[in-house]
Each structure stands twice: as C-alpha cells, then as structure tokens.
Amino acid sequence: MALFKLQINGKSYQTEAEADTPLLWVLRDNLGLFGTKYGCGIAQCGACTVHLNGEATRSCMLPVSAIGTSKVTTIEGLSKNGDHPVQKAWDEVDVAQCGYCQAGQIMTAAALLKRKPQPTDAEIEATMSGNICRCGTYHRIKEAVKVAATKK
C-alpha cells in the first residue's frame, strides 16, 4: 500500500491504495464518491468517465499511481448544484431512462463542449460514440449536447 495525495473536485484527499488500483475504485471505495459508475472494467463503455485536467478519461483502467498532481473532476464536482449547462440540457431534453450511463455521458459531453463550444453533429457523434447507453437514448443525448452548446 502507498499513500496518494489527490486533487479531486477542487479538494485535497489522501488515501492509501495499491499503486495499480484503478482510480474508479479509489473514488468509490476509498473516498465515497459514488457518481462515477463501473460499467465494463476495460475502458470501453464510458460509464466511468471523469475529467483528468479537463480531458474526458476512463477511470476504470487508470491506475491511481498515474494521477500524480493532475486534477480530477467527477460528476459530483462538475457543478455545485447540478446546474452545469450539460446537466441542465440533460434535464430539459429528458435524456435519462435508467440513468446508469448518464454520469459518464455528461462528463464526456462537458469535456467536448469545453474543447469545442459549437460542435457539429459529426463531432458530437464521434465524441459520444465511445459511451454506451444500454437504453439506446443516443438521439436524446445528441440533442442535449446541442442544447447545452446554446447555454454556454
């Protein structure tokens, strides 16, 4: 076990973990940040997406030892009151069905809009294609990203 000092959602945390423990499990099991979900464990579905220095990153395969001084943002840290433009658009468009993938979807969309405030349909589709929605709400996800782009 090693001691890790992490910057998550603007706060400093210290936790002990094995160096190869995925960030996802440190967030959930060590720090009680349950918004980031486990989906596949092989970085293919996007449910575990967080921001690492502002970039959408899959946390299920990222060892905690690789974080260093990077800043991590989880869905809990995206906005204080759930009022980030993407979160508001998700509500407005009524995207979620089961909701399991939505934290990862929202984090991916927020990173896209930060990088590209007015993405084209093709850019939205290409970016969001790595996130699996088992309920098939892809049309609403794309619409919500477009709505969020008008709110920034």
C-alpha positions in Angstrom: 0.0 0.0 0.0 1.1 3.5 -0.8 -0.2 6.9 0.3 -1.6 9.0 -2.5 -2.4 12.7 -2.4 -5.1 13.5 -4.9 -6.8 16.7 -6.1 -10.5 15.8 -6.7 -13.3 18.3 -7.3 -11.1 21.1 -6.0 -10.4 19.4 -2.7 -7.3 17.6 -1.5 -7.6 14.0 -0.4 -5.1 11.5 1.0 -5.8 7.8 0.7 -3.9 4.5 0.8 -4.2 2.1 -2.1 -2.2 -0.3 -4.1 -0.4 1.5 -6.9 -2.3 -0.4 -9.6 -5.7 0.2 -8.1 -7.9 1.9 -10.8 -8.9 5.4 -10.0 -12.6 4.3 -10.2 -12.3 2.1 -7.2 -10.3 4.7 -5.2 -13.1 7.2 -5.9 -15.9 4.9 -5.0 -14.4 2.6 -2.3 -11.9 4.9 -0.6 -13.4 8.3 -1.0 -17.2 7.6 -1.1 -17.7 9.4 -4.5 -20.3 7.1 -6.0 -21.3 9.2 -9.0 -18.7 7.6 -11.2 -20.0 4.2 -12.3 -18.5 0.8 -13.1 -19.7 -0.4 -16.4 -17.2 -2.8 -18.1 -13.8 -2.6 -16.4 -12.0 -2.4 -19.8 -12.5 1.3 -20.7 -14.9 0.5 -23.5 -18.3 1.8 -22.2 -17.7 5.2 -20.7 -19.7 4.8 -17.5 -16.5 5.6 -15.5 -15.6 8.8 -17.3 -14.1 11.6 -15.2 -12.1 14.6 -16.2 -8.3 14.5 -15.8 -7.0 18.0 -16.2 -10.2 18.8 -18.1 -10.0 15.9 -20.5 -12.5 13.0 -20.5 -10.7 10.0 -19.1 -11.9 6.4 -18.3 -11.2 5.8 -14.7 -11.7 2.0 -14.6 -8.3 1.3 -16.2 -6.3 4.3 -14.9 -4.1 3.3 -12.0 -4.2 5.8 -9.1 -0.4 5.9 -9.3 -0.6 7.6 -12.7 -2.6 10.6 -11.3 0.3 12.4 -9.7 -0.6 16.1 -9.4 -3.3 16.0 -12.1 -6.7 17.5 -11.2 -9.6 15.0 -11.2 -13.2 16.1 -11.7 -16.1 13.7 -11.1 -19.7 14.2 -11.8 -20.1 15.4 -8.2 -17.6 18.2 -8.9 -18.9 19.3 -12.3 -21.2 21.8 -10.7 -22.2 22.7 -7.1 -25.9 22.4 -7.6 -26.3 20.3 -10.7 -26.6 23.4 -12.8 -23.8 22.9 -15.4 -25.2 23.6 -18.9 -24.9 20.0 -19.8 -26.8 18.8 -16.7 -29.5 21.4 -17.4 -29.8 20.3 -21.0 -30.0 16.6 -19.9 -33.0 17.5 -17.8 -34.5 19.7 -20.5 -34.3 17.0 -23.1 -35.2 14.3 -20.6 -32.3 12.1 -21.7 -32.1 9.5 -19.0 -34.1 6.3 -18.9 -32.3 4.0 -16.5 -29.6 6.7 -15.9 -26.7 4.3 -15.3 -24.5 5.6 -18.0 -25.5 9.3 -17.7 -22.7 10.5 -15.4 -20.1 9.2 -18.0 -22.2 10.6 -20.8 -22.4 14.1 -19.1 -18.7 14.2 -18.3 -17.8 13.3 -21.9 -20.2 15.9 -23.3 -18.9 18.6 -20.9 -15.3 17.9 -22.0 -16.3 18.1 -25.6 -18.1 21.5 -25.2 -15.2 22.9 -23.2 -12.9 21.9 -26.1 -15.3 22.7 -28.9 -18.1 25.1 -27.8 -20.1 24.7 -31.0 -19.5 21.1 -32.2 -21.0 19.8 -35.4 -23.3 16.8 -35.4 -20.4 14.7 -36.7 -18.2 15.9 -33.9 -20.9 15.1 -31.3 -21.4 11.7 -32.8 -17.7 10.9 -32.9 -17.0 12.0 -29.4 -20.1 10.4 -27.8 -19.8 7.2 -29.8 -17.4 5.8 -27.1 -20.1 5.9 -24.5 -22.6 3.1 -24.4 -26.2 3.7 -23.5 -27.9 0.4 -22.9 -31.3 2.1 -23.1 -30.5 3.5 -26.6 -31.1 7.2 -25.8 -28.5 8.3 -28.4 -30.8 10.6 -30.2 -31.7 12.5 -27.0 -28.0 12.5 -25.9 -27.0 14.2 -29.2 -29.9 16.7 -28.8 -28.9 17.5 -25.2 -25.3 18.2 -26.3 -26.7 20.6 -28.9 -29.0 22.3 -26.4 -26.1 22.6 -23.9 -24.0 24.3 -26.6 -26.5 27.1 -26.8 -26.4 27.6 -23.0 -22.7 28.2 -22.6 
